[in-house]
Amino acid sequence: MTVGIANLQPVVALVAGILILFVPRLLNYIVAIYLIVIGLIGLNIIH
């Protein structure tokens, strides 16, 4: 089984949601990291 971006997004979203519930301050960092990664993928810097 190959693990691609489509398979990882639900897991990452679930983990991020749980972390935000316990540590609300993490929301800023999680959103920032998510946006940076999505931007890099959109620019084809990360394949």
N, C-alpha and C positions, 0 to 999 in steps of 0.2 A: 504494500500500500504506500503510495506516495503522499507526502504531506505538503499541501500547497497553501497559498494565502487564503483561499476560500475555506479550507478546513480549519485554519487557525483563528479566523476572525471571531466565530462564536465563542471559542474557548477564551480568547483574550478579553472579549466583552464581558463574559461571565466573571472572570477573575477581577477585572477592573471594577465591575459593579460591586462585588463583595468587598474589595478593598475600600471603595468609596463609602460603603455603609459603616465600616469600622473606623476609618480615618478620613473624615470629610476634607481635610486639608490636601489630601492627595489628588483631589479632583483637578486642580490646576495643572499639576505635573502630568497626570495621566492624559488629559486632553492635549496638552502641549506635545508630549511625546507621540501621541497618536497622529496629530496633525503633521508633525515633522516626518514621520514614517510614511504616511499616505502621500505627502508631497514628494518625497524622494522616489517612491514607487511610481508616481505619476510622471516624474521627469526621467524615468528609466535609469536612475542612478543605482537603485537596488533592483536586481533582476529576480 
